[in-house]
């Protein structure tokens, strides 16, 4: 019963947080290799990854001795936590304290405020897909925390494919324009399956948001390879 209640709260919290970075302030990066663009990239018809490639064992339920429910992610980092009503020791009082106690933040990582109780992960100033956290409070202490943290080391965030050419790749694939109402295109970082772990990649993201569902297309910002496409009715763009 506690498990179902916790999962329900997790879904409600994540619903309060935007899962995209459509309003990010990153300026398009000029591509010094513009003349070397391979026209064959416009002929891609099959993304490198499908939904079945993403692992279904990213979550491991554990409980502590004081009854606190915890989810650990595949990368070993704490994910969702429910401290309960009378936890011991006392939970963190602020999101900043929670991040300091639970996440392996580096000088390249930043958790920026995103909404009333939401935060988004940035790496070297680039937003991270699914890198969001939401919190609920019991008085002046955190009652539950829901989110995902991507562990990223030494990732070069300079694209080798221009934004304009990335748009051409997506338009060739979807047979439609990436410009228009409810559409956005931005540079981001996303984890992809790599044997027994997840590998962060620099990507361009096309997101189309009609009322009833979300469309996502991901293009490798280094190679121009079409990586992934998914249509979903919830807030999670993948797994």
N, CA and C of each residue as an Amber inpcrd file, in Angstrom:
protein
   717
   0.8340000  -1.2040000   0.0000000   0.0000000   0.0000000   0.0000000
   0.8680000   1.2540000   0.0000000   1.9590000   1.2190000   0.8130000
   2.8530000   2.3710000   0.8530000   3.4970000   2.5820000  -0.5130000
   3.8170000   1.4460000  -1.1800000   4.4560000   1.5570000  -2.4840000
   3.5540000   2.2490000  -3.4760000   2.2580000   1.8380000  -3.5370000
   1.3210000   2.4550000  -4.4700000   1.1250000   3.9350000  -4.1560000
   1.0130000   4.2620000  -2.8650000   0.8300000   5.6640000  -2.4830000
   2.0180000   6.5100000  -2.8980000   3.2180000   5.9510000  -2.6860000
   4.4360000   6.6720000  -3.0330000   4.5290000   6.9000000  -4.5360000
   4.2060000   5.8600000  -5.3230000   4.2610000   6.0150000  -6.7700000
   3.2760000   7.0690000  -7.2410000   2.0720000   7.0750000  -6.6360000
   1.0810000   8.0760000  -7.0070000   1.5690000   9.4800000  -6.7200000
   2.2050000   9.6710000  -5.5530000   2.7420000  10.9930000  -5.2180000
   3.8510000  11.3760000  -6.1740000   4.6580000  10.3940000  -6.5840000
   5.7480000  10.6780000  -7.5100000   5.2150000  11.2050000  -8.8230000
   4.1700000  10.5600000  -9.3480000   3.5760000  11.0020000 -10.6080000
   3.0090000  12.4010000 -10.4810000   2.3370000  12.6840000  -9.3490000
   1.7550000  14.0130000  -9.1540000   2.8240000  15.0850000  -9.0790000
   3.9430000  14.7780000  -8.4000000   5.0040000  15.7700000  -8.2850000
   5.6500000  16.0470000  -9.6340000   5.9230000  14.9840000 -10.3890000
   6.5700000  15.1760000 -11.6820000   5.6780000  15.9250000 -12.6520000
   4.3750000  15.8000000 -12.4790000   3.4470000  16.5040000 -13.3630000
   3.5430000  18.0080000 -13.1810000   4.0810000  18.4550000 -12.0320000
   4.1830000  19.8860000 -11.7640000   5.4110000  20.5040000 -12.3970000
   6.3000000  19.6350000 -12.9440000   7.5620000  20.1260000 -13.4680000
   7.5890000  19.9970000 -14.9740000   8.0430000  21.0120000 -15.6720000
   8.1980000  20.9070000 -17.1210000   9.3190000  19.9470000 -17.4400000
   9.0670000  18.9970000 -18.3580000  10.0830000  18.0180000 -18.7020000
  10.9100000  18.4570000 -19.9070000  10.6980000  19.6700000 -20.3870000
  11.4710000  20.1340000 -21.5220000  12.1790000  21.4200000 -21.1490000
  13.0300000  21.8600000 -22.0710000  13.7450000  23.1190000 -21.8690000
  13.4540000  24.0630000 -23.0180000  12.2030000  24.1100000 -23.4460000
  11.8390000  24.9070000 -24.6160000  12.1280000  26.3830000 -24.4150000
  12.1350000  26.8280000 -23.1790000  12.3480000  28.2430000 -22.9080000
  13.7730000  28.5430000 -22.4810000  14.7150000  27.6360000 -22.8010000
  16.0930000  27.8930000 -22.3880000  16.6510000  29.0540000 -23.1840000
  17.6640000  29.6920000 -22.6230000  18.2230000  30.8960000 -23.2190000
  19.4930000  30.6330000 -24.0130000  19.7900000  29.3740000 -24.3200000
  21.0020000  29.0680000 -25.0470000  20.9060000  29.5890000 -26.4760000
  21.9120000  30.3100000 -26.9100000  21.9600000  30.7960000 -28.2740000
  22.4570000  29.6930000 -29.1950000  21.9760000  29.6350000 -30.4460000
  22.4910000  28.6500000 -31.3940000  23.9990000  28.7930000 -31.5530000
  24.6910000  27.6690000 -31.6470000  26.1440000  27.6830000 -31.7650000
  26.5350000  27.6010000 -33.2320000  27.3910000  28.5210000 -33.6690000
  27.8610000  28.4970000 -35.0460000  28.6700000  27.2320000 -35.2950000
  28.5280000  26.6480000 -36.4700000  29.2120000  25.4180000 -36.8080000
  30.3670000  25.7070000 -37.7630000  31.6270000  25.5370000 -37.3180000
  32.7670000  25.8110000 -38.1940000  32.8980000  24.7860000 -39.3120000
  32.1820000  23.6530000 -39.2320000  32.2820000  22.5920000 -40.2280000
  31.0610000  22.5590000 -41.1380000  30.4210000  23.7020000 -41.3310000
  29.1810000  23.7780000 -42.0960000  29.3380000  23.1780000 -43.4980000
  30.4710000  23.4270000 -44.1340000  30.6720000  22.9530000 -45.4990000
  30.8580000  21.4430000 -45.5680000  31.0740000  20.7750000 -44.4170000
  31.3250000  19.3450000 -44.4100000  30.0690000  18.5470000 -44.0810000
  28.9250000  19.1830000 -44.0830000  27.6860000  18.4770000 -43.7750000
  27.4220000  17.3870000 -44.8080000  27.1000000  16.1920000 -44.3210000
  26.8760000  15.0380000 -45.1910000  25.3930000  14.9750000 -45.5800000
  25.0610000  15.1510000 -46.8420000  23.6520000  15.1100000 -47.2830000
  22.9720000  13.7800000 -46.9610000  23.7490000  12.7230000 -46.7630000
  23.1600000  11.4150000 -46.4480000  22.4240000  11.4450000 -45.1100000
  22.7610000  12.4170000 -44.2570000  22.0750000  12.5350000 -42.9710000
  20.6010000  12.8990000 -43.1550000  20.2690000  13.4430000 -44.3250000
  18.8910000  13.8120000 -44.6080000  18.0630000  12.6230000 -45.0900000
  18.7010000  11.4770000 -45.2590000  18.0250000  10.2980000 -45.7710000
  17.7650000   9.2490000 -44.6840000  17.9930000   9.6060000 -43.4270000
  17.8090000   8.6450000 -42.3380000  16.3150000   8.3450000 -42.1430000
  16.0130000   7.0740000 -42.0070000  14.6190000   6.6640000 -41.8130000
  14.3880000   5.8760000 -40.5360000  15.4760000   5.4330000 -39.8880000
  15.3420000   4.5940000 -38.6930000  16.2540000   5.1160000 -37.5900000
  15.6980000   5.5390000 -36.4560000  16.5320000   5.9830000 -35.3330000
  17.4150000   4.8540000 -34.8080000  18.5120000   5.2290000 -34.1990000
  19.4480000   4.2430000 -33.6460000  18.8360000   3.4420000 -32.4960000
  17.9840000   4.0960000 -31.6930000  17.3890000   3.4460000 -30.5330000
  15.8710000   3.3580000 -30.6700000  15.3030000   2.3220000 -30.0450000
  13.8560000   2.2000000 -29.9140000  13.5220000   2.1040000 -28.4320000
  12.2460000   2.1630000 -28.1090000  11.8330000   2.1190000 -26.7010000
  12.2990000   0.8500000 -26.0140000  12.3720000  -0.2530000 -26.7360000
  12.7740000  -1.5250000 -26.1360000  14.2480000  -1.5450000 -25.7410000
  15.0410000  -0.6020000 -26.2650000  16.4600000  -0.5450000 -25.9070000
  16.6880000   0.0180000 -24.5120000  15.7370000   0.7890000 -24.0250000
  15.9060000   1.4000000 -22.7180000  15.5790000   0.3900000 -21.6360000
  16.4690000   0.2770000 -20.6880000  16.3940000  -0.7690000 -19.6720000
  15.1720000  -0.5950000 -18.7780000  14.6120000  -1.7420000 -18.3660000
  13.4470000  -1.6970000 -17.4870000  13.8270000  -1.9430000 -16.0310000
  15.1320000  -1.9740000 -15.7490000  15.5700000  -2.2150000 -14.3690000
  16.3230000  -1.0040000 -13.8140000  15.8440000   0.1880000 -14.1790000
  16.5060000   1.4070000 -13.7230000  16.1750000   1.7340000 -12.2760000
  15.1660000   1.0820000 -11.7090000  14.7410000   1.3830000 -10.3590000
  14.8850000   0.1500000  -9.4680000  15.4180000   0.3180000  -8.2890000
  15.5260000  -0.7520000  -7.3070000  14.9520000  -0.2470000  -5.9950000
  13.8890000  -0.8820000  -5.5360000  13.2710000  -0.4520000  -4.2810000
  14.1030000  -0.9070000  -3.0920000  14.3350000  -0.0220000  -2.1510000
  14.9820000  -0.3790000  -0.8960000  14.2900000   0.3840000   0.2250000
  14.4030000  -0.0930000   1.4340000  13.8730000   0.6370000   2.5860000
  14.9440000   0.7480000   3.6540000  14.9530000   1.8480000   4.3420000
  15.9010000   2.0320000   5.4290000  15.2750000   1.5470000   6.7370000
  16.0530000   1.5160000   7.7800000  15.5670000   1.0050000   9.0580000
  14.5050000   1.9020000   9.6730000  14.4660000   3.1710000   9.2980000
  13.4650000   4.0660000   9.8880000  12.1880000   4.1440000   9.0510000
  12.0560000   3.2790000   8.0540000  10.8260000   3.2270000   7.2630000
  10.7980000   4.1470000   6.0720000  11.8720000   4.8390000   5.7950000
  11.9250000   5.7220000   4.6330000  12.0390000   4.8970000   3.3580000
  11.1430000   5.1870000   2.3990000  11.2010000   4.5010000   1.1040000
  12.1930000   5.2130000   0.1910000  13.0380000   4.4260000  -0.4790000
  14.0520000   5.0020000  -1.3630000  14.1020000   4.2200000  -2.6680000
  14.2480000   4.9390000  -3.7800000  14.5130000   4.3110000  -5.0790000
  15.9300000   4.6900000  -5.4920000  16.7310000   3.6760000  -5.7910000
  18.0610000   3.9280000  -6.3320000  18.0350000   3.6760000  -7.8360000
  18.6940000   4.5510000  -8.5950000  18.7310000   4.4010000 -10.0310000
  19.8560000   3.4520000 -10.4510000  19.8620000   3.0880000 -11.7390000
  20.8690000   2.1930000 -12.2690000  22.2750000   2.7270000 -12.0400000
  22.4370000   4.0470000 -12.0770000  23.7590000   4.6330000 -11.8870000
  24.1600000   4.7220000 -10.4170000  23.3350000   4.1640000  -9.5360000
  23.6690000   4.1310000  -8.1190000  23.2560000   5.3730000  -7.3610000
  22.6740000   6.3490000  -8.0610000  22.2870000   7.6000000  -7.4220000
  20.8700000   7.4880000  -6.8770000  20.6440000   8.1060000  -5.7400000
  19.3100000   8.1250000  -5.1640000  18.3490000   8.8040000  -6.1320000
  17.1780000   8.2010000  -6.2760000  16.1530000   8.7990000  -7.1130000
  15.0480000   9.3640000  -6.2480000  13.9580000   8.6310000  -6.1000000
  12.8070000   9.1220000  -5.3470000  12.9060000   8.7010000  -3.8760000
  12.5140000   9.6020000  -3.0020000  12.5610000   9.3390000  -1.5620000
  11.2590000   9.7890000  -0.9170000  10.7190000   8.9540000  -0.0410000
   9.5860000   9.3220000   0.7990000  10.0330000   9.1440000   2.2450000
  10.1750000  10.2590000   2.9570000  10.7140000  10.2110000   4.3120000
   9.6870000   9.7520000   5.3480000   8.4000000   9.8070000   5.0090000
   7.3760000   9.4530000   5.9900000   7.0710000  10.6290000   6.9070000
   6.1300000  10.4150000   7.8260000   5.6690000  11.5120000   8.6790000
   6.5380000  11.7350000   9.9060000   7.1890000  10.7000000  10.4020000
   8.0180000  10.8420000  11.5970000   9.3740000  10.1740000  11.3860000
  10.1340000  10.6540000  10.4150000  11.4240000  10.0220000  10.1060000
  12.4900000  10.3770000  11.1450000  13.4790000   9.5270000  11.2410000
  14.6350000   9.7900000  12.0980000  15.8780000   9.2330000  11.3960000
  16.8840000  10.0460000  11.1890000  17.0080000  11.4470000  11.5820000
  16.1190000  12.3780000  10.7520000  16.0950000  13.6300000  11.1210000
  15.2290000  14.6010000  10.4610000  15.6480000  14.8010000   9.0160000
  14.6890000  14.8650000   8.0800000  15.0010000  15.0800000   6.6610000
  15.5600000  16.4860000   6.4230000  16.0860000  16.7200000   5.2230000
  16.5770000  18.0540000   4.8770000  15.4460000  19.0890000   4.9210000
  15.8020000  20.3400000   5.1570000  14.8220000  21.4190000   5.2090000
  14.6330000  22.0940000   3.8490000  15.6370000  22.0310000   2.9920000
  15.5700000  22.7180000   1.6960000  16.0400000  21.7820000   0.5790000
  15.6660000  22.1400000  -0.6450000  16.1200000  21.3750000  -1.8030000
  17.6380000  21.4230000  -1.9120000  18.2180000  22.5660000  -1.6070000
  19.6710000  22.7020000  -1.6790000  20.3560000  21.7380000  -0.7190000
  19.8010000  21.5900000   0.4880000  20.3680000  20.6370000   1.4570000
  20.2280000  19.2090000   0.9390000  19.0800000  18.9160000   0.3260000
  18.8600000  17.5750000  -0.2180000  19.8840000  17.2600000  -1.2970000
  20.0980000  18.2010000  -2.2200000  21.0550000  17.9750000  -3.2990000
  22.4640000  17.7500000  -2.7310000  22.8290000  18.5470000  -1.7600000
  24.1610000  18.4390000  -1.1580000  24.3570000  17.0870000  -0.4890000
  23.3130000  16.5750000   0.1430000  23.4140000  15.3190000   0.8890000
  23.3230000  14.0840000  -0.0050000  22.6530000  14.1980000  -1.1710000
  22.3100000  13.0000000  -1.9290000  22.8530000  12.9170000  -3.3520000
  23.2570000  14.0280000  -3.9480000  23.6840000  14.0050000  -5.3460000
  25.1750000  14.3300000  -5.4750000  25.8810000  13.6270000  -6.3670000
  27.3180000  13.8730000  -6.5650000  27.5620000  15.0620000  -7.4920000
  27.1460000  16.2370000  -7.0400000  27.2930000  17.4330000  -7.8660000
  28.7580000  17.7970000  -8.0600000  29.0950000  18.2340000  -9.2790000
  30.4400000  18.7150000  -9.5760000  30.3660000  20.1970000  -9.9020000
  31.5070000  20.7860000 -10.1880000  31.5420000  22.2060000 -10.5380000
  30.8120000  22.4780000 -11.8410000  30.6150000  21.4440000 -12.6720000
  29.9260000  21.6110000 -13.9500000  28.4150000  21.4660000 -13.8340000
  27.9350000  20.9580000 -12.6860000  26.5020000  20.7400000 -12.4840000
  25.8630000  21.9260000 -11.7620000  24.6320000  22.2170000 -12.1420000
  23.8630000  23.2580000 -11.4610000  22.3950000  22.8540000 -11.4340000
  21.7640000  23.0050000 -10.2740000  20.3370000  22.7360000 -10.1510000
  19.6210000  24.0800000 -10.0910000  18.8910000  24.4050000 -11.1490000
  18.2160000  25.6950000 -11.2420000  16.7420000  25.5570000 -10.8890000
  16.2180000  26.5720000 -10.2170000  14.8050000  26.5860000  -9.8550000
  13.9500000  26.5570000 -11.1190000  12.9120000  25.7050000 -11.0910000
  12.0330000  25.5440000 -12.2470000  10.6170000  25.3340000 -11.7240000
   9.8950000  26.4200000 -11.5080000   8.5670000  26.3110000 -10.9210000
   8.6100000  26.5040000  -9.4130000   7.4630000  26.3050000  -8.7520000
   7.3450000  26.5680000  -7.3180000   8.2060000  25.6360000  -6.4890000
   8.1240000  24.3190000  -6.7600000   8.8970000  23.3420000  -5.9950000
   9.7950000  22.5010000  -6.9020000  10.0390000  22.9720000  -8.1050000
  10.7960000  22.1830000  -9.0560000  12.1920000  22.7160000  -9.3180000
  13.0750000  21.8000000  -9.7150000  14.4530000  22.1430000 -10.0730000
  14.8490000  21.3510000 -11.3040000  15.7390000  21.9270000 -12.1270000
  16.2330000  21.2560000 -13.3170000  17.7500000  21.2140000 -13.2920000
  18.2880000  20.0730000 -13.7240000  19.7340000  19.9090000 -13.7990000
  20.2830000  20.5360000 -15.0700000  21.3900000  21.2680000 -14.9160000
  22.1380000  21.7980000 -16.0510000  23.5840000  21.3250000 -15.9400000
  24.1830000  21.0360000 -17.0870000  25.5880000  20.6460000 -17.1250000
  26.3200000  21.5950000 -18.0660000  27.2590000  22.3360000 -17.5300000
  27.9750000  23.3540000 -18.3000000  26.9990000  24.2940000 -18.9980000
  25.8950000  24.5910000 -18.3250000  24.9100000  25.5240000 -18.8440000
  23.8920000  24.9080000 -19.7880000  23.9860000  23.6010000 -20.0740000
  23.0710000  22.9240000 -20.9960000  22.0400000  22.1340000 -20.1840000
  20.7470000  22.2780000 -20.4730000  19.7310000  21.5250000 -19.7260000
  19.8510000  20.0250000 -19.9800000  19.5220000  19.2430000 -18.9570000
  19.6060000  17.7850000 -19.0330000  18.1930000  17.2070000 -19.1060000
  17.9280000  16.3760000 -20.1250000  16.6210000  15.7450000 -20.2630000
  16.3290000  14.8630000 -19.0470000  15.1200000  14.9680000 -18.5500000
  14.6470000  14.2410000 -17.3750000  15.4000000  14.6350000 -16.1030000
  16.2540000  15.6190000 -16.1800000  17.0290000  16.0160000 -15.0090000
  16.2590000  16.9680000 -14.1180000  15.0540000  16.5730000 -13.7360000
  14.2120000  17.4450000 -12.9220000  13.9220000  16.8110000 -11.5720000
  13.6630000  17.6660000 -10.5960000  13.3120000  17.2290000  -9.2390000
  12.1230000  18.0260000  -8.7290000  11.2400000  17.3420000  -8.0110000
  10.1130000  18.0010000  -7.3660000  10.0620000  17.6080000  -5.8980000
   9.5500000  18.4880000  -5.0570000   9.5500000  18.2600000  -3.6070000
   8.1750000  18.5410000  -3.0100000   7.8290000  17.7790000  -1.9920000
   6.6760000  18.1000000  -1.1510000   7.1940000  18.2290000   0.2790000
   6.4970000  19.0300000   1.0920000   6.9960000  19.3450000   2.4200000
   5.9960000  18.9640000   3.5070000   6.5220000  18.5840000   4.6460000
   5.7550000  18.3530000   5.8600000   6.2100000  19.4070000   6.8670000
   5.4780000  20.5060000   6.9110000   5.9320000  21.6210000   7.7320000
   7.1370000  22.2680000   7.0880000   8.2450000  22.3250000   7.8350000
   9.4410000  22.9770000   7.3010000  10.5130000  21.9720000   6.8910000
  10.1410000  20.7010000   6.7390000  11.0960000  19.7010000   6.2780000
  10.5380000  18.9940000   5.0350000  11.4190000  18.4120000   4.2470000
  10.9990000  17.7020000   3.0390000  10.3040000  16.3970000   3.4220000
   9.1330000  16.1650000   2.8180000   8.4120000  14.9130000   3.0310000
   8.7750000  13.8930000   1.9510000   8.8560000  14.3550000   0.6990000
   9.2390000  13.4590000  -0.3950000   9.9570000  14.2410000  -1.4780000
  10.8240000  13.5340000  -2.1920000  11.5770000  14.1080000  -3.2990000
  11.5020000  13.1460000  -4.4700000  11.2270000  13.6720000  -5.6560000
  11.0530000  12.8470000  -6.8470000  11.9130000  13.4230000  -7.9620000
  12.7710000  12.5980000  -8.5600000  13.5760000  13.1310000  -9.6440000
  14.5980000  12.1690000 -10.1970000  15.4430000  12.6980000 -11.0740000
  16.4980000  11.9110000 -11.7090000  17.7250000  12.8010000 -11.8770000
  18.8910000  12.2460000 -11.5620000  20.1440000  12.9860000 -11.7300000
  21.0510000  12.2140000 -12.6680000  21.5350000  12.8780000 -13.7020000
  22.4530000  12.2510000 -14.6590000  23.8900000  12.5260000 -14.2330000
  24.6580000  11.4660000 -14.0950000  26.0790000  11.6020000 -13.7670000
  26.8450000  11.8020000 -15.0670000  27.4620000  12.9680000 -15.2120000
  28.1270000  13.3330000 -16.4690000  29.5670000  13.7440000 -16.1690000
  30.4950000  13.1610000 -16.8930000  31.9060000  13.4690000 -16.6950000
  32.5480000  13.8920000 -18.0180000  33.1430000  15.0640000 -18.0290000
  33.9740000  15.5240000 -19.1480000  33.2660000  15.4450000 -20.5030000
  32.0040000  15.8300000 -20.5380000  31.2730000  15.8500000 -21.7990000
  31.4970000  17.1760000 -22.5150000  31.9630000  17.1120000 -23.7490000
  32.1440000  18.3090000 -24.5720000  30.7720000  18.7680000 -25.0520000
  30.4010000  20.0030000 -24.7390000  29.0650000  20.4880000 -25.0740000
  29.0730000  21.4460000 -26.2730000  30.0850000  21.3310000 -27.1140000
  30.1310000  22.1160000 -28.3490000  29.6250000  21.2660000 -29.5050000
  28.5130000  21.6430000 -30.1400000  27.9720000  20.8420000 -31.2590000
  28.9050000  20.8790000 -32.4670000  28.9090000  19.7950000 -33.2280000
  29.6030000  19.7560000 -34.5060000  28.6170000  19.7990000 -35.6680000
  27.3380000  19.7180000 -35.3270000  26.2590000  19.8920000 -36.2970000
  25.5250000  21.1790000 -35.9260000  25.3170000  22.0540000 -36.8940000
  24.6340000  23.3080000 -36.5920000  23.1650000  23.0560000 -36.2860000
  22.5480000  23.9810000 -35.5830000  21.1220000  23.8470000 -35.2730000
  20.2970000  23.8250000 -36.5530000  20.6860000  24.6300000 -37.5250000
  19.9500000  24.6800000 -38.7830000  19.9760000  23.3210000 -39.4890000
  21.1470000  22.6820000 -39.5200000  21.2370000  21.3820000 -40.1760000
  20.5260000  20.2980000 -39.3630000  20.5360000  20.4360000 -38.0440000
  19.7980000  19.4870000 -37.2110000  18.3000000  19.5850000 -37.4970000
  17.8250000  20.7940000 -37.6980000  16.4240000  20.9730000 -38.0560000
  16.1160000  20.3270000 -39.3980000  17.0320000  20.4630000 -40.3450000
  16.8420000  19.8350000 -41.6560000  16.7490000  18.3210000 -41.5250000
  17.5660000  17.7450000 -40.6550000  17.5540000  16.2920000 -40.4470000
  16.2050000  15.8470000 -39.8910000  15.7110000  16.5780000 -38.8980000
  14.4270000  16.2220000 -38.2920000  13.2860000  16.4010000 -39.2860000
  13.2930000  17.5090000 -40.0110000  12.2230000  17.7690000 -40.9860000
  12.1940000  16.7160000 -42.0800000  13.3770000  16.2560000 -42.4850000
  13.4380000  15.2090000 -43.4990000  12.8500000  13.9040000 -42.9660000
  13.0340000  13.6770000 -41.6650000  12.5420000  12.4380000 -41.0420000
  11.0340000  12.4800000 -40.8020000  10.5380000  13.6020000 -40.2640000
   9.1160000  13.6700000 -39.9040000   8.2460000  14.1530000 -41.0580000
   8.8910000  14.6130000 -42.1370000   8.1620000  15.1170000 -43.3030000
   7.2510000  16.2930000 -42.9410000   7.7940000  17.1650000 -42.1050000
   7.0280000  18.3300000 -41.6590000   8.0060000  19.3770000 -41.1390000
   7.5290000  20.5900000 -40.9480000   8.3620000  21.6690000 -40.4240000
   8.4920000  21.5670000 -38.9100000   9.6500000  21.9670000 -38.3870000
   9.8430000  21.9930000 -36.9330000   9.4480000  23.3490000 -36.3590000
   9.0180000  24.2510000 -37.1990000   8.6000000  25.5770000 -36.7650000
   7.0800000  25.6140000 -36.6430000   6.5840000  26.3540000 -35.6470000
   5.1450000  26.5060000 -35.5230000   4.6640000  26.4500000 -34.0910000
   3.3680000  26.5990000 -33.9250000   2.7520000  26.6000000 -32.6020000
   2.9390000  25.2440000 -31.9310000   3.1990000  25.2690000 -30.6250000
   3.3770000  24.0640000 -29.8140000   4.6170000  23.2680000 -30.1940000
   5.5530000  23.8930000 -30.9140000   6.7830000  23.2150000 -31.2980000
   7.9910000  23.9630000 -30.7480000   9.0390000  23.2210000 -30.4000000
  10.2750000  23.8850000 -29.9860000  11.4660000  23.0070000 -30.3460000
  12.6380000  23.6240000 -30.4230000  13.8580000  22.9500000 -30.8430000
  14.9910000  23.5020000 -29.9970000  15.7570000  22.6330000 -29.3410000
  16.7660000  23.1390000 -28.4120000  17.8990000  22.1390000 -28.2260000
  19.0310000  22.6290000 -27.7220000  20.1970000  21.8080000 -27.4210000
  20.0810000  21.2760000 -25.9940000  20.3880000  20.0060000 -25.8120000
  20.2290000  19.4060000 -24.4980000  21.2140000  18.2430000 -24.3350000
  21.1180000  17.5760000 -23.1960000  21.9070000  16.3730000 -22.9190000
  20.9370000  15.2740000 -22.5170000  21.1310000  14.0720000 -23.0740000
  20.2430000  12.9620000 -22.7630000  21.0450000  11.6800000 -22.6100000
  20.6220000  10.8220000 -21.6700000  21.2800000   9.5410000 -21.4560000
  20.7130000   8.4870000 -22.4040000  21.6170000   7.6780000 -22.9680000
  21.2230000   6.5750000 -23.8340000  21.8570000   5.2810000 -23.3330000
  21.2070000   4.1390000 -23.5970000  21.7370000   2.8560000 -23.1220000
  23.1170000   2.5590000 -23.7040000  23.9890000   2.0530000 -22.8600000
  25.3180000   1.6300000 -23.2800000  25.7140000   0.4350000 -22.4260000
  25.4030000  -0.7670000 -22.9020000  25.6640000  -2.0180000 -22.1820000
  24.9860000  -1.9910000 -20.8100000  25.7590000  -1.8790000 -19.7230000
  25.1580000  -1.9530000 -18.3850000  24.9820000  -0.5920000 -17.7330000
  25.0970000   0.4620000 -18.4960000  24.9780000   1.7920000 -17.9000000
  24.2490000   2.7160000 -18.8650000  24.2290000   3.9940000 -18.5450000
  23.6310000   5.0040000 -19.4020000  24.7070000   6.0100000 -19.7940000
  24.7490000   6.3540000 -21.0650000  25.7820000   7.2540000 -21.5750000
  25.1730000   8.5960000 -21.9780000  25.6120000   9.6910000 -21.3470000
  25.0950000  11.0140000 -21.7270000  25.6120000  11.4280000 -23.1040000
  24.7240000  12.0060000 -23.9070000  25.1080000  12.5120000 -25.2210000
  24.5570000  13.9230000 -25.3980000  25.2940000  14.7110000 -26.1500000
  24.8260000  16.0450000 -26.5150000  23.8630000  15.8830000 -27.6860000
  22.6570000  16.4270000 -27.5500000  21.6230000  16.2020000 -28.5650000
  20.8580000  17.4860000 -28.8760000  20.2840000  17.4970000 -30.0640000
  19.2500000  18.4710000 -30.3680000  17.9140000  17.7800000 -30.1500000
  16.9740000  18.5020000 -29.5660000  15.6670000  17.9420000 -29.2630000
  14.5890000  18.7320000 -29.9970000  13.7780000  18.0040000 -30.7380000
  12.5710000  18.5950000 -31.3180000  11.3980000  18.0850000 -30.5040000
  10.5620000  19.0040000 -30.0260000   9.4050000  18.6300000 -29.2250000
   8.1610000  19.3050000 -29.7920000   7.1810000  18.4770000 -30.0520000
   5.8930000  18.9620000 -30.5640000   4.8240000  18.5730000 -29.5570000
   4.0720000  19.5680000 -29.0720000   3.1360000  19.3830000 -27.9750000
   1.7010000  19.7110000 -28.3480000   1.0300000  18.8630000 -29.0830000
  -0.4220000  19.0700000 -29.1860000  -1.0650000  18.7180000 -27.8540000
  -2.3510000  18.9490000 -27.7270000  -3.0050000  18.8210000 -26.4290000
  -2.9070000  17.4190000 -25.8520000  -3.0970000  16.3960000 -26.6920000
  -3.3010000  15.0600000 -26.1370000  -2.0330000  14.2250000 -25.9830000
  -0.9120000  14.6420000 -26.5800000   0.3030000  13.8290000 -26.4760000
   1.5330000  14.6780000 -26.7650000   2.7130000  14.0690000 -26.5510000
   3.9840000  14.7380000 -26.7990000   4.7880000  13.9430000 -27.8250000
   5.4040000  14.6300000 -28.7520000   6.3140000  14.0060000 -29.7200000
   7.7330000  14.4950000 -29.4560000   8.6840000  13.5780000 -29.4040000
  10.0820000  13.9350000 -29.2290000  10.9150000  13.2770000 -30.3260000
  11.8760000  14.0380000 -30.8680000  12.8660000  13.4820000 -31.7890000
  14.2290000  13.9870000 -31.3250000  15.2020000  13.0610000 -31.2430000
  16.5310000  13.3960000 -30.7380000  17.5780000  13.1540000 -31.8260000
  18.4490000  14.1490000 -32.0330000  19.5130000  14.0650000 -33.0250000
  20.8510000  14.2910000 -32.3290000  21.8220000  13.4430000 -32.5980000
  23.1560000  13.5970000 -32.0270000  23.7730000  14.8990000 -32.5340000
  24.1490000  15.7750000 -31.6130000  24.6740000  17.0950000 -31.9960000
  26.1160000  17.0240000 -32.4670000  26.7490000  15.8620000 -32.3180000
  28.1320000  15.6910000 -32.7870000  28.1820000  15.0720000 -34.1880000
  27.2990000  14.1010000 -34.4270000  27.3720000  13.3300000 -35.6690000
  26.2050000  13.5630000 -36.6250000  25.0960000  14.0810000 -36.1100000
  23.9020000  14.2330000 -36.9360000  23.0820000  12.9610000 -37.0290000
  23.4700000  11.9470000 -36.2790000  22.7450000  10.6760000 -36.3110000
  21.3810000  10.8340000 -35.6510000  20.3530000  10.2980000 -36.2980000
  19.0160000  10.2680000 -35.7250000  19.0210000   9.2130000 -34.6190000
  18.8030000   9.6410000 -33.3550000  18.9710000   8.7400000 -32.2250000
  17.6810000   8.0860000 -31.7500000  16.6210000   8.8820000 -31.6170000
  15.4490000   8.3340000 -30.9370000  14.2290000   9.1760000 -31.2680000
  13.0810000   8.5090000 -31.3510000  11.8110000   9.1930000 -31.5370000
  10.7590000   8.4900000 -30.7070000   9.9300000   9.2780000 -30.0320000
   8.8770000   8.6720000 -29.2270000   7.6800000   9.6110000 -29.1560000
   6.5070000   9.0240000 -29.1000000   5.2690000   9.7450000 -28.8590000
   4.6800000   9.2100000 -27.5670000   4.3530000  10.0770000 -26.6340000
   3.8260000   9.6060000 -25.3540000   2.7410000  10.5570000 -24.8560000
   1.9130000  10.0390000 -23.9610000   0.8120000  10.8380000 -23.4260000
   1.1300000  11.3930000 -22.0490000   2.2680000  11.0030000 -21.4750000
   2.6420000  11.4790000 -20.1470000   3.7740000  12.4750000 -20.2030000
   4.3860000  12.7390000 -19.0330000   5.4400000  13.7280000 -18.9550000
   6.8310000  13.1520000 -19.2050000   6.9660000  11.8170000 -19.2120000
   8.2880000  11.2180000 -19.3770000   8.5780000  10.9850000 -20.8550000
   9.6390000  11.6140000 -21.3950000   9.9600000  11.4280000 -22.8030000
  10.5710000  10.0620000 -23.1000000  11.0740000   9.3610000 -22.1220000
  11.6110000   8.0190000 -22.3220000  11.7440000   7.3380000 -20.9820000
  11.7910000   6.0160000 -21.0330000  11.6720000   5.1510000 -19.8570000
  11.0760000   5.8990000 -18.7110000
